[in-house]
Amino acid sequence: MPSWEGWSGRAMRPARGSSSSRASWGLAIMSEWRTSAELAGLPGLPGTDRRVRDKALREDWQSRKRAGRGGGQEYHITSLPPETRATLLSRQAIATHVETARTLPARVHVKPDDATTDQLKTAFSRAGLCRAIDRMAAHGDMSITAACRHMAELLSSGKADATLIEMAMEANDRPRDGHVVSARSLIQWHKDFAIFGESALIPGRRKKTLSVPAWSGAFLTRYQIPTSPSVEDAYRLFKADLNGGDAPSIHQVRRFLNKLSPEAREQGRMGARELKNIQPFRRRTFETLMPNDIWTADGHTFDAEIAHPLYPDRVFRPELTTYADIRTRRITGWSVNLAESAMAVLDGLRVGIAAHGIPAVLYVDNGPGYINQAVGGVLDRLGITLSHALPYNSQAKGVVERLNQVWVRLAKRLPTYIGADMDKEAAQRVHKITRQALKAGVQHRAIVGWDAFLSLAADMVAEYNASLHATLKCSPDEALERHISEGWAPATVDPAQLDRLMMPSIARKTLRGEVRLFNRRYAHDELRHHHDDEVLVHYDLRDASRVWVHDLSGRLICEARKDGNASAYMPGSFIADAVERRERQQVKRLADKIETVTGRTVEHIQLAHQHAVTLDGLFSMDMHTLTTAERVHVDTAADALKRLLADTPEFTPPEDSISRYRLWQALGSSAAASEDEAQWFQRYGRTDEKRSMDEFFADPAFTQGLVAR
């Protein structure tokens, strides 16, 4: 049967002479008799003292008269149920441990939150052994100390079951000892578990020494600089600074650096902006927003070269300004300009407002395109609140910063891409060939023209808005449509007023009723009164058919149309009559030539644009009756007449350099070229343009994916 010998023996007795030895000893030899009131509610017993007395009477428990005031009966613990005895035994152990712990130095326990996974596994296994010891003591009629010793013997001999052996191996925390655990360790674990719980069984670990060595400052002076030297190089300079003094080894230096946090280690090697890439950040939610609550905008220099709209012999990288709605992640507006400016900002905003309405807040950086009176004045008149992000805080505008990748993807589709991941050899070849073509006055096919680029940019925006967005779980277009279907409607503004306020403009001089912009001519009769005057030409990048001309005070002069003063060189009827007379004379000369050679009369000839064509006696004649020379003359005249009757236009080379080169290739493989085509074929083969095209098309791998103008 269980006894209290384990807790009153020598192993548990406090040291002689301690101030609390008598108190602790008194707890250890506490009476084995309990009253019904003390036993009521314990495991295995009724909840009231009366029912405990009734149970004791029925089962004939060993009892005695209670000494002292009040009287009553006391019952010996040997008569109690096993679960009741185990509970009393455990309580006695806790009371003894607590009283003993008051006289001992406080133990430092590892907090579960500070423990590693291996430490927690070890503590869990130790707790499992402690529970097994409790079961062994309760059901084996032995003390806790005896149960610990018996458990140690079973583990040492290997007679314990596999579960206990596995727990012992994890609980040992010393792999070299395997599953062998001493009785002393088991007793100590059980004490800690009974008093403090499972957290007291977490083993300690040796922590890193966080003291800063005396030489650290001198080394970091060499290491933490913007050039980001290697550890070896910084150590070499640091050691030279000591002039032969005592220096740590490079291994000590590396261990010191490994103790530092990344942020502390990279101080000085990274600027404030770069350090933010390794610092914690705050994610912003947008579920409570509605469309047009917040727009964000940013500028991006395109990563490919395109043709300059003002100077045909130059290429440049345009500046793109992108606007995006935070709620729907939709690109609402965009603009292309020669450089970042207030006009580029206003043009993109104008397009966005015209298509999607007025935003409540515009969240931008501190760039010069946004901090100026022109932009501020327009935003005030439209009721838009301007909010600026902190400097060096691009993370705050993550939505539009990520949207710039849309333009990077577009740039990678062009052969003139000059990003960091472009192949260096291919980039050099593109640069060389395009510059040679520009020098020769030819726009190479690898260079995308201004109008073509605008079309590509519009297609790219439409592609993005229709694509699945990972955050939205749908496309931006679908997100906007969902809000519209739920009753949301944008705040709008009169389009004419919007254009007047925000359309980009450029100063130009008028000349004889015309104004030139982007290599185009625009004309209006009102401009006759402003000859050689400087005017402001407002334009829409997406509509090249017209411009709005204002004087320098902002008053509208006119809406000039592209080629607005162009007309036919002569009236159509006059030209038609002249062409018909020329054709009749050509037919007459050819007929005379046929009559002279063959002696046959061509009685009736009509041109292709007339009702019918009849060459009596020409195409039906017997050619075998003619001599060889006569047949040659007839064939030549007949071919010329056939071309004339078919209304075949005169040969004109294409205007585009690539088309000319391809025509030259086609004529070289064809035997049906006309005399004019053959002559042009010979001339073109000797030009610099042809040699440049040969060099370009000599590399098939390079020409793949080139975008036509």
C-alpha positions as CSV (number, residue, x, y, z in Angstrom):
1,M,0.0,0.0,0.0
2,P,1.1,3.6,-0.5
3,S,3.0,5.0,2.4
4,W,4.6,8.3,3.3
5,E,8.0,6.8,3.7
6,G,9.2,8.3,0.4
7,W,8.6,11.8,1.7
8,S,9.9,11.4,5.2
9,G,13.1,9.5,4.3
10,R,16.6,10.9,4.1
11,A,16.3,12.0,0.5
12,M,13.6,14.5,1.3
13,R,14.7,15.7,4.7
14,P,16.0,19.3,4.8
15,A,19.6,19.8,5.8
16,R,20.3,19.9,9.4
17,G,20.6,23.4,10.8
18,S,18.4,25.0,8.3
19,S,16.0,27.6,9.6
20,S,12.9,25.7,8.4
21,S,14.1,22.1,9.0
22,R,11.5,21.5,11.8
23,A,8.6,22.9,9.8
24,S,9.5,20.9,6.7
25,W,10.0,17.8,8.8
26,G,6.6,18.3,10.4
27,L,5.0,18.4,7.0
28,A,6.7,15.2,6.0
29,I,5.4,13.2,9.0
30,M,1.9,14.7,8.9
31,S,-0.9,12.5,10.5
32,E,-2.2,9.6,8.4
33,W,-5.7,10.1,9.9
34,R,-8.3,12.3,8.2
35,T,-11.8,13.5,9.2
36,S,-14.8,13.1,7.0
37,A,-14.8,16.9,6.4
38,E,-11.3,16.7,5.0
39,L,-12.1,13.7,2.8
40,A,-15.4,15.0,1.4
41,G,-15.2,15.8,-2.3
42,L,-11.9,14.0,-2.9
43,P,-11.7,11.6,-5.9
44,G,-13.5,8.4,-5.1
45,L,-15.5,9.8,-2.2
46,P,-18.9,11.6,-1.8
47,G,-19.1,15.3,-1.8
48,T,-20.5,15.8,1.8
49,D,-19.0,14.7,5.1
50,R,-22.3,12.9,6.1
51,R,-22.2,10.7,3.0
52,V,-18.5,10.0,3.7
53,R,-19.4,8.8,7.2
54,D,-22.1,6.6,5.8
55,K,-19.7,5.1,3.3
56,A,-17.1,4.5,6.1
57,L,-19.7,2.8,8.2
58,R,-20.8,0.5,5.3
59,E,-17.3,-0.5,4.3
60,D,-16.0,-0.7,7.9
61,W,-13.1,1.7,7.6
62,Q,-10.5,1.8,10.3
63,S,-11.4,4.7,12.6
64,R,-10.6,6.3,15.9
65,K,-12.0,9.1,18.1
66,R,-10.8,12.5,17.1
67,A,-8.8,14.2,19.8
68,G,-9.5,17.7,20.8
69,R,-12.5,19.9,20.8
70,G,-15.5,18.9,18.8
71,G,-14.9,15.1,18.8
72,G,-16.0,13.0,15.9
73,Q,-14.2,10.2,14.0
74,E,-11.0,10.1,12.0
75,Y,-10.3,7.5,9.3
76,H,-7.0,5.9,8.4
77,I,-5.8,6.5,4.9
78,T,-5.2,2.8,4.4
79,S,-9.0,2.3,4.3
80,L,-9.5,4.9,1.6
81,P,-10.0,4.1,-2.1
82,P,-6.8,4.0,-4.2
83,E,-7.6,7.2,-6.1
84,T,-8.2,9.1,-2.8
85,R,-4.9,7.9,-1.4
86,A,-3.1,9.0,-4.6
87,T,-4.6,12.5,-4.3
88,L,-3.6,12.8,-0.7
89,L,-0.1,11.6,-1.5
90,S,0.3,14.1,-4.3
91,R,-1.0,17.0,-2.1
92,Q,1.4,16.0,0.6
93,A,4.3,16.1,-1.9
94,I,3.3,19.5,-3.2
95,A,3.1,20.9,0.3
96,T,6.5,19.5,1.2
97,H,8.0,20.8,-2.0
98,V,6.5,24.3,-1.6
99,E,7.7,24.6,2.0
100,T,11.2,23.4,1.0
101,A,11.3,25.7,-2.0
102,R,10.8,28.7,0.3
103,T,14.2,28.0,1.9
104,L,16.1,27.4,-1.4
105,P,17.2,29.9,-4.1
106,A,14.6,30.6,-6.8
107,R,15.1,28.6,-9.9
108,V,15.1,30.3,-13.3
109,H,12.7,28.5,-15.6
110,V,12.6,28.9,-19.4
111,K,9.4,30.5,-20.6
112,P,7.5,28.4,-23.2
113,D,7.5,31.4,-25.6
114,D,11.3,31.6,-25.5
115,A,11.8,27.8,-25.9
116,T,12.7,26.1,-29.2
117,T,10.8,23.2,-30.6
118,D,13.4,20.7,-29.3
119,Q,13.1,22.2,-25.8
120,L,9.3,21.9,-25.8
121,K,9.6,18.2,-27.0
122,T,12.0,17.4,-24.1
123,A,9.6,19.1,-21.6
124,F,6.6,17.2,-22.9
125,S,8.5,13.8,-22.7
126,R,9.6,14.6,-19.1
127,A,6.0,15.4,-18.1
128,G,4.9,12.1,-19.6
129,L,7.5,10.2,-17.5
130,C,6.2,12.1,-14.4
131,R,2.6,11.1,-15.1
132,A,3.8,7.5,-15.6
133,I,5.5,7.6,-12.2
134,D,2.3,8.8,-10.6
135,R,0.4,5.9,-12.1
136,M,3.0,3.5,-11.0
137,A,2.9,4.8,-7.4
138,A,-0.9,4.8,-7.2
139,H,-1.4,1.3,-8.6
140,G,1.8,-0.4,-7.3
141,D,1.5,0.4,-3.6
142,M,4.8,2.3,-3.5
143,S,6.1,5.8,-2.7
144,I,7.0,8.4,-5.4
145,T,10.7,7.9,-4.6
146,A,10.4,4.1,-5.0
147,A,8.4,4.6,-8.2
148,C,11.2,6.9,-9.6
149,R,13.8,4.3,-8.7
150,H,11.8,1.5,-10.2
151,M,11.3,3.5,-13.4
152,A,15.1,4.2,-13.6
153,E,15.8,0.4,-13.3
154,L,13.3,-0.4,-16.0
155,L,14.8,2.2,-18.4
156,S,18.4,1.1,-17.6
157,S,17.6,-2.6,-18.2
158,G,15.6,-1.9,-21.3
159,K,12.5,-3.7,-19.8
160,A,10.3,-0.7,-20.0
161,D,7.8,-0.6,-22.8
162,A,8.7,1.1,-26.1
163,T,6.6,4.2,-25.4
164,L,8.5,4.9,-22.1
165,I,11.9,4.2,-23.8
166,E,11.0,6.7,-26.6
167,M,9.9,9.3,-24.0
168,A,13.1,8.8,-22.0
169,M,15.3,9.3,-25.0
170,E,13.6,12.7,-25.8
171,A,13.5,13.6,-22.1
172,N,17.2,13.0,-21.4
173,D,18.4,16.0,-23.5
174,R,21.7,14.2,-23.6
175,P,21.9,12.1,-26.8
176,R,24.9,10.2,-25.6
177,D,23.0,8.7,-22.7
178,G,20.2,7.3,-24.9
179,H,17.2,6.2,-22.9
180,V,19.0,5.8,-19.5
181,V,17.7,8.2,-16.9
182,S,18.9,8.2,-13.3
183,A,16.5,8.0,-10.4
184,R,17.9,11.3,-9.1
185,S,16.9,13.0,-12.3
186,L,13.4,11.5,-12.3
187,I,12.9,12.6,-8.6
188,Q,14.0,16.1,-9.5
189,W,11.7,16.3,-12.5
190,H,8.8,15.0,-10.5
191,K,9.4,17.7,-7.9
192,D,9.5,20.4,-10.4
193,F,6.5,19.1,-12.3
194,A,4.4,18.8,-9.1
195,I,5.2,22.4,-7.9
196,F,5.6,24.5,-11.1
197,G,4.0,22.4,-13.8
198,E,5.3,21.3,-17.2
199,S,7.1,24.6,-17.9
200,A,9.6,23.8,-15.2
201,L,10.7,20.8,-17.2
202,I,12.0,22.9,-20.2
203,P,15.7,22.4,-20.3
204,G,17.9,25.4,-20.5
205,R,20.2,26.4,-23.4
206,R,23.3,28.4,-23.4
207,K,22.6,31.8,-24.9
208,K,24.8,33.8,-27.1
209,T,27.0,36.3,-25.4
210,L,25.6,39.7,-26.2
211,S,28.4,41.7,-24.9
212,V,30.0,44.1,-27.3
213,P,33.7,43.7,-27.7
214,A,36.0,46.7,-27.3
215,W,37.2,46.5,-30.9
216,S,33.8,46.5,-32.5
217,G,33.5,50.2,-33.0
218,A,36.8,50.4,-34.9
219,F,35.9,47.5,-37.1
220,L,32.4,48.8,-37.9
221,T,33.9,52.1,-38.9
222,R,35.6,50.2,-41.8
223,Y,32.7,47.8,-42.5
224,Q,29.6,50.0,-42.3
225,I,30.3,52.3,-45.3
226,P,28.2,52.8,-48.5
227,T,30.7,50.9,-50.7
228,S,29.7,47.7,-48.8
229,P,33.2,46.1,-48.5
230,S,33.6,42.4,-47.8
231,V,34.4,41.2,-44.3
232,E,37.9,40.3,-45.4
233,D,38.6,43.7,-46.9
234,A,37.2,45.6,-43.9
235,Y,39.2,43.4,-41.5
236,R,42.4,44.0,-43.5
237,L,42.0,47.8,-43.1
238,F,40.9,47.5,-39.5
239,K,44.0,45.4,-38.7
240,A,46.2,48.0,-40.4
241,D,44.7,50.7,-38.3
242,L,45.8,49.0,-35.1
243,N,49.5,49.3,-36.1
244,G,50.5,45.9,-34.8
245,G,48.3,46.0,-31.7
246,D,46.2,43.1,-30.5
247,A,43.5,42.3,-33.0
248,P,40.8,39.7,-32.9
249,S,40.8,36.9,-35.5
250,I,38.6,37.2,-38.5
251,H,36.6,34.3,-37.1
252,Q,35.8,36.3,-34.0
253,V,34.8,39.2,-36.2
254,R,32.4,37.0,-38.2
255,R,30.9,35.6,-35.0
256,F,30.3,39.1,-33.8
257,L,28.6,40.1,-37.0
258,N,26.4,37.1,-36.9
259,K,25.1,38.2,-33.5
260,L,23.9,41.5,-34.9
261,S,20.5,41.8,-36.4
262,P,20.3,42.5,-40.2
263,E,19.2,46.1,-39.6
264,A,22.0,46.8,-37.1
265,R,24.6,45.1,-39.3
266,E,23.6,46.9,-42.5
267,Q,23.6,50.4,-41.0
268,G,25.8,52.6,-43.1
269,R,26.0,50.0,-45.8
270,M,22.4,50.8,-46.8
271,G,20.7,54.2,-47.0
272,A,17.4,54.9,-45.2
273,R,15.4,53.9,-48.3
274,E,17.2,50.5,-48.7
275,L,17.0,49.7,-45.0
276,K,13.2,49.8,-45.3
277,N,13.3,46.7,-47.5
278,I,14.5,44.6,-44.5
279,Q,12.4,46.4,-41.8
280,P,8.9,45.4,-40.6
281,F,6.0,47.2,-42.4
282,R,2.3,47.7,-42.0
283,R,-0.1,46.3,-44.5
284,R,-3.0,48.5,-45.5
285,T,-6.5,47.1,-46.0
286,F,-8.9,48.5,-48.5
287,E,-12.1,46.5,-48.1
288,T,-14.0,49.4,-46.6
289,L,-13.1,51.7,-49.5
290,M,-15.3,52.4,-52.5
291,P,-14.1,53.1,-56.1
292,N,-12.7,56.6,-56.5
293,D,-12.2,57.1,-52.8
294,I,-8.4,57.0,-53.2
295,W,-6.3,57.2,-56.4
296,T,-2.6,56.8,-56.4
297,A,-0.2,57.9,-59.1
298,D,3.5,57.6,-60.0
299,G,5.8,58.3,-62.9
300,H,8.0,55.7,-64.6
301,T,10.7,56.1,-67.3
302,F,10.0,53.6,-70.0
303,D,12.7,50.9,-70.2
304,A,12.9,50.9,-74.1
305,E,13.7,53.5,-76.7
306,I,11.1,54.7,-79.2
307,A,11.1,57.3,-82.0
308,H,11.0,60.9,-80.8
309,P,7.8,62.6,-81.9
310,L,9.5,66.0,-82.5
311,Y,12.8,64.9,-84.0
312,P,12.6,62.0,-86.5
313,D,16.3,61.4,-86.3
314,R,16.3,60.8,-82.6
315,V,15.1,58.2,-80.1
316,F,14.3,58.6,-76.4
317,R,12.7,57.0,-73.4
318,P,9.3,58.5,-72.7
319,E,8.0,59.2,-69.2
320,L,4.8,57.4,-68.3
321,T,2.4,58.6,-65.6
322,T,0.0,56.0,-64.2
323,Y,-3.1,56.5,-62.1
324,A,-4.8,53.6,-60.2
325,D,-7.8,53.2,-58.1
326,I,-7.0,51.6,-54.7
327,R,-10.3,49.7,-54.3
328,T,-10.5,48.1,-57.7
329,R,-6.7,48.2,-58.6
330,R,-7.8,49.4,-62.0
331,I,-5.5,51.7,-64.1
332,T,-7.9,54.6,-64.4
333,G,-5.6,57.0,-66.4
334,W,-2.2,57.2,-68.0
335,S,-0.2,59.6,-69.9
336,V,3.0,59.7,-72.0
337,N,5.2,62.7,-72.2
338,L,8.8,63.6,-73.0
339,A,9.6,64.0,-69.3
340,E,8.0,64.2,-65.9
341,S,6.1,67.5,-65.7
342,A,2.9,69.0,-64.5
343,M,1.3,68.7,-67.9
344,A,2.0,64.9,-68.0
345,V,0.4,64.6,-64.5
346,L,-2.7,66.6,-65.5
347,D,-3.1,64.8,-68.8
348,G,-3.2,61.4,-67.2
349,L,-5.6,62.7,-64.5
350,R,-7.8,64.3,-67.2
351,V,-8.1,60.9,-69.0
352,G,-8.8,59.1,-65.8
353,I,-11.5,61.6,-64.7
354,A,-13.2,61.6,-68.1
355,A,-13.5,57.8,-68.0
356,H,-14.0,57.0,-64.3
357,G,-15.1,60.2,-62.5
358,I,-13.5,62.4,-59.9
359,P,-11.5,60.8,-57.0
360,A,-11.8,62.0,-53.5
361,V,-8.1,61.7,-52.6
362,L,-5.0,61.6,-54.8
363,Y,-2.1,59.9,-53.0
364,V,1.3,60.7,-54.6
365,D,5.0,61.2,-53.8
366,N,6.9,64.5,-53.6
367,G,8.0,64.6,-57.2
368,P,8.1,68.0,-59.0
369,G,5.2,66.9,-61.3
370,Y,2.9,66.9,-58.3
371,I,4.2,69.8,-56.2
372,N,3.4,72.9,-58.3
373,Q,0.8,75.5,-58.5
374,A,-0.7,74.2,-61.8
375,V,-1.6,70.8,-60.4
376,G,-2.6,72.2,-57.0
377,G,-5.0,74.7,-58.6
378,V,-6.7,72.2,-60.8
379,L,-7.1,69.8,-57.9
380,D,-8.6,72.5,-55.7
381,R,-11.2,73.4,-58.4
382,L,-12.2,69.8,-58.8
383,G,-12.4,69.2,-55.0
384,I,-9.6,66.6,-54.9
385,T,-7.6,66.3,-51.7
386,L,-3.8,65.9,-52.4
387,S,-1.9,63.6,-50.0
388,H,1.9,63.1,-50.2
389,A,3.8,60.0,-49.1
390,L,6.9,60.3,-46.9
391,P,10.2,60.7,-48.6
392,Y,12.0,57.3,-49.2
393,N,8.8,55.5,-48.5
394,S,7.9,53.8,-51.8
395,Q,6.3,51.0,-49.8
396,A,3.5,53.3,-49.0
397,K,2.6,53.4,-52.7
398,G,3.0,49.7,-53.3
399,V,-0.1,49.5,-55.5
400,V,1.1,51.9,-58.2
401,E,4.8,50.8,-57.8
402,R,3.7,47.3,-58.7
403,L,1.7,48.7,-61.6
404,N,4.9,50.0,-63.1
405,Q,5.7,46.4,-63.9
406,V,3.0,46.6,-66.5
407,W,5.2,49.0,-68.4
408,V,8.3,46.8,-67.8
409,R,6.4,43.9,-69.4
410,L,5.6,46.1,-72.4
411,A,9.2,47.3,-72.7
412,K,10.4,43.7,-72.7
413,R,8.3,43.0,-75.8
414,L,10.3,45.6,-77.8
415,P,13.8,44.9,-79.3
416,T,15.1,48.3,-77.9
417,Y,14.6,47.2,-74.3
418,I,17.5,48.3,-72.2
419,G,16.7,46.9,-68.8
420,A,19.2,45.3,-66.5
421,D,18.2,41.8,-67.6
422,M,18.6,42.5,-71.3
423,D,21.4,40.5,-72.9
424,K,24.4,42.8,-73.3
425,E,25.4,41.5,-76.6
426,A,22.0,41.9,-78.1
427,A,21.6,45.3,-76.6
428,Q,24.8,46.5,-78.2
429,R,23.8,45.1,-81.6
430,V,20.4,46.9,-81.4
431,H,22.1,50.1,-80.5
432,K,24.6,49.9,-83.3
433,I,22.1,49.0,-86.0
434,T,19.5,51.6,-85.0
435,R,22.1,54.3,-84.8
436,Q,23.4,53.5,-88.2
437,A,19.9,53.6,-89.6
438,L,19.2,57.0,-87.9
439,K,22.5,58.4,-89.2
440,A,21.4,57.3,-92.7
441,G,18.1,59.1,-92.3
442,V,16.1,55.8,-92.0
443,Q,13.9,54.9,-89.1
444,H,14.8,51.2,-88.4
445,R,12.0,48.8,-87.9
446,A,13.3,48.0,-84.4
447,I,12.4,51.5,-83.3
448,V,8.7,51.8,-82.5
449,G,7.1,55.0,-83.8
450,W,5.3,57.4,-81.5
451,D,1.8,56.6,-82.7
452,A,2.5,52.8,-82.6
453,F,3.8,53.2,-79.1
454,L,0.6,54.9,-77.9
455,S,-1.4,52.1,-79.4
456,L,0.7,49.5,-77.7
457,A,0.4,51.3,-74.4
458,A,-3.4,51.4,-74.6
459,D,-3.5,47.7,-75.4
460,M,-1.3,47.0,-72.5
461,V,-3.5,48.9,-70.1
462,A,-6.6,47.1,-71.4
463,E,-4.8,43.8,-71.0
464,Y,-4.0,44.5,-67.4
465,N,-7.5,45.7,-66.5
466,A,-9.0,42.5,-67.9
467,S,-6.5,40.2,-66.2
468,L,-7.0,38.3,-62.9
469,H,-5.7,40.2,-59.9
470,A,-4.5,38.0,-57.1
471,T,-5.6,40.3,-54.3
472,L,-9.1,40.9,-55.8
473,K,-9.6,37.3,-56.9
474,C,-11.1,38.8,-60.1
475,S,-10.0,41.3,-62.7
476,P,-10.1,45.1,-62.0
477,D,-12.7,45.4,-64.7
478,E,-14.9,42.9,-63.0
479,A,-14.4,44.6,-59.6
480,L,-15.6,47.9,-61.0
481,E,-18.6,46.3,-62.7
482,R,-19.6,44.6,-59.4
483,H,-19.6,48.0,-57.6
484,I,-21.6,49.6,-60.4
485,S,-24.2,46.8,-60.3
486,E,-24.5,47.4,-56.5
487,G,-25.5,51.0,-57.2
488,W,-22.2,52.9,-57.1
489,A,-21.9,55.8,-59.5
490,P,-18.9,58.1,-60.1
491,A,-18.9,61.9,-59.6
492,T,-18.4,63.4,-63.0
493,V,-17.5,66.8,-64.5
494,D,-18.3,68.5,-67.8
495,P,-15.9,67.1,-70.5
496,A,-15.4,70.4,-72.2
497,Q,-14.4,72.1,-68.9
498,L,-12.2,69.2,-68.0
499,D,-10.3,69.4,-71.4
500,R,-9.9,73.2,-71.0
501,L,-8.4,72.8,-67.5
502,M,-6.1,69.8,-67.9
503,M,-5.2,69.2,-71.5
504,P,-1.4,69.4,-72.2
505,S,-0.1,72.2,-74.3
506,I,3.0,73.3,-76.0
507,A,4.1,76.7,-77.3
508,R,4.4,76.9,-81.1
509,K,4.6,79.7,-83.8
510,T,2.0,80.0,-86.5
511,L,2.9,80.4,-90.1
512,R,0.5,81.3,-92.8
513,G,-2.5,79.8,-91.1
514,E,-0.7,76.6,-90.1
515,V,0.8,75.3,-86.8
516,R,3.1,72.3,-86.7
517,L,3.0,69.7,-83.9
518,F,4.7,66.3,-83.7
519,N,5.6,66.5,-87.5
520,R,2.0,67.1,-88.4
521,R,0.4,70.2,-89.9
522,Y,-2.8,71.7,-88.4
523,A,-4.6,74.6,-90.1
524,H,-7.6,76.9,-89.6
525,D,-8.6,80.2,-91.3
526,E,-8.6,82.0,-88.0
527,L,-4.8,81.6,-87.8
528,R,-4.4,84.0,-90.6
529,H,-4.7,86.8,-88.0
530,H,-1.9,85.3,-85.9
531,H,0.8,84.9,-88.5
532,D,4.2,84.5,-86.9
533,D,2.7,84.7,-83.4
534,E,3.5,82.4,-80.6
535,V,0.5,80.4,-79.4
536,L,-0.4,77.6,-77.0
537,V,-1.4,74.4,-78.8
538,H,-3.4,72.1,-76.6
539,Y,-3.4,68.5,-77.8
540,D,-4.8,65.0,-77.0
541,L,-2.3,62.3,-77.3
542,R,-5.0,59.8,-78.2
543,D,-6.6,62.0,-81.0
544,A,-4.2,63.3,-83.6
545,S,-6.9,64.6,-85.9
546,R,-7.2,68.0,-84.2
547,V,-5.6,70.5,-81.8
548,W,-6.9,73.5,-79.9
549,V,-5.0,76.7,-80.4
550,H,-5.1,79.4,-77.7
551,D,-3.3,82.7,-77.4
552,L,-0.8,83.2,-74.6
553,S,-3.6,84.6,-72.3
554,G,-5.5,81.3,-72.6
555,R,-8.3,82.5,-75.0
556,L,-9.4,79.9,-77.5
557,I,-8.5,80.9,-81.1
558,C,-9.7,77.9,-83.0
559,E,-9.9,74.2,-83.3
560,A,-7.4,73.4,-86.0
561,R,-7.7,70.2,-88.0
562,K,-4.9,68.0,-89.3
563,D,-4.2,69.0,-92.9
564,G,-7.2,71.4,-92.6
565,N,-6.0,73.4,-95.6
566,A,-5.2,70.5,-97.8
567,S,-7.1,70.0,-101.1
568,A,-6.7,68.2,-104.4
569,Y,-3.9,69.5,-106.6
570,M,-6.5,70.2,-109.3
571,P,-10.2,69.6,-109.6
572,G,-11.1,65.9,-110.1
573,S,-13.0,66.4,-113.3
574,F,-10.1,68.4,-114.9
575,I,-7.7,65.6,-114.0
576,A,-10.0,62.9,-115.2
577,D,-10.4,64.6,-118.6
578,A,-6.6,65.0,-119.0
579,V,-6.0,61.3,-118.1
580,E,-8.5,60.1,-120.6
581,R,-6.9,62.2,-123.4
582,R,-3.5,60.8,-122.5
583,E,-4.8,57.3,-122.6
584,R,-6.4,57.7,-126.0
585,Q,-3.2,59.0,-127.4
586,Q,-1.3,56.1,-125.9
587,V,-3.7,53.6,-127.4
588,K,-3.6,55.3,-130.8
589,R,0.3,55.2,-130.9
590,L,0.3,51.5,-130.0
591,A,-2.4,50.7,-132.6
592,D,-0.3,52.5,-135.3
593,K,2.7,50.5,-134.3
594,I,0.8,47.2,-134.6
595,E,-0.6,48.2,-138.0
596,T,2.9,49.1,-139.3
597,V,4.4,45.8,-138.2
598,T,1.6,43.4,-139.1
599,G,-0.3,45.2,-141.8
600,R,-3.5,44.4,-139.9
601,T,-5.9,47.1,-138.8
602,V,-7.0,47.6,-135.2
603,E,-10.5,48.7,-135.7
604,H,-11.9,49.2,-132.2
605,I,-10.2,49.7,-128.8
606,Q,-11.8,50.7,-125.5
607,L,-10.1,51.3,-122.2
608,A,-10.8,49.3,-119.1
609,H,-12.9,52.0,-117.5
610,Q,-15.1,52.0,-120.5
611,H,-17.9,49.5,-121.3
612,A,-15.8,46.9,-123.2
613,V,-12.4,46.1,-124.6
614,T,-12.1,44.7,-128.1
615,L,-8.8,44.4,-130.1
616,D,-10.1,43.1,-133.4
617,G,-7.4,41.2,-135.3
618,L,-4.7,41.6,-132.7
619,F,-5.0,38.9,-130.1
620,S,-6.7,36.5,-132.5
621,M,-4.0,36.8,-135.3
622,D,-1.9,33.9,-136.3
623,M,1.6,34.7,-134.9
624,H,3.2,31.9,-137.0
625,T,2.8,34.0,-140.2
626,L,5.1,36.7,-138.8
627,T,8.8,36.9,-138.7
628,T,10.8,36.7,-135.5
629,A,11.4,40.5,-135.4
630,E,7.7,41.1,-136.1
631,R,6.6,38.8,-133.3
632,V,8.9,40.7,-130.9
633,H,7.4,44.1,-131.9
634,V,3.8,42.7,-131.6
635,D,4.5,41.1,-128.2
636,T,6.0,44.3,-126.9
637,A,3.1,46.4,-128.1
638,A,0.5,43.9,-126.9
639,D,2.0,43.8,-123.4
640,A,2.0,47.6,-123.2
641,L,-1.5,47.7,-124.5
642,K,-2.7,45.0,-122.0
643,R,-1.3,47.0,-119.1
644,L,-2.9,50.1,-120.3
645,L,-6.3,48.5,-120.9
646,A,-6.1,46.9,-117.4
647,D,-5.5,50.4,-116.0
648,T,-2.3,49.2,-114.4
649,P,-0.7,52.0,-112.3
650,E,2.8,53.0,-112.9
651,F,5.4,51.3,-110.7
652,T,6.1,53.3,-107.5
653,P,8.6,52.1,-104.8
654,P,7.1,51.8,-101.3
655,E,7.8,54.7,-98.9
656,D,8.8,52.4,-96.0
657,S,12.4,51.2,-95.9
658,I,11.4,47.7,-94.7
659,S,8.8,47.4,-97.5
660,R,11.3,48.5,-100.1
661,Y,13.8,45.9,-98.9
662,R,11.2,43.1,-99.0
663,L,10.0,44.2,-102.5
664,W,13.7,44.0,-103.6
665,Q,13.9,40.4,-102.2
666,A,10.6,39.5,-104.0
667,L,11.7,40.9,-107.3
668,G,15.0,39.1,-107.1
669,S,13.2,35.7,-106.9
670,S,10.6,36.6,-109.6
671,A,11.0,36.5,-113.4
672,A,7.8,38.5,-114.0
673,A,9.2,41.9,-113.1
674,S,8.4,44.8,-115.4
675,E,11.1,47.0,-117.0
676,D,10.5,49.8,-114.4
677,E,10.7,47.2,-111.6
678,A,13.9,45.7,-113.0
679,Q,15.6,49.1,-113.2
680,W,14.6,49.9,-109.7
681,F,15.8,46.5,-108.6
682,Q,19.3,47.3,-110.0
683,R,19.5,50.8,-108.5
684,Y,18.3,49.7,-105.0
685,G,20.8,46.9,-104.8
686,R,23.6,49.6,-104.8
687,T,22.2,51.8,-102.0
688,D,23.4,52.1,-98.4
689,E,19.9,51.3,-97.2
690,K,20.0,47.9,-98.8
691,R,23.4,47.2,-97.2
692,S,22.0,48.2,-93.8
693,M,19.0,46.0,-94.2
694,D,21.3,43.1,-95.2
695,E,23.3,43.5,-92.0
696,F,20.2,43.6,-89.9
697,F,18.5,40.6,-91.4
698,A,21.7,38.6,-91.4
699,D,21.0,37.6,-87.8
700,P,17.6,35.7,-87.7
701,A,17.8,35.2,-83.9
702,F,18.0,38.9,-83.4
703,T,15.1,39.8,-85.7
704,Q,12.6,37.6,-83.9
705,G,9.9,39.5,-82.1
706,L,10.7,42.9,-83.7
707,V,7.7,45.2,-83.8
708,A,6.9,46.8,-87.1
709,R,6.5,50.5,-87.2
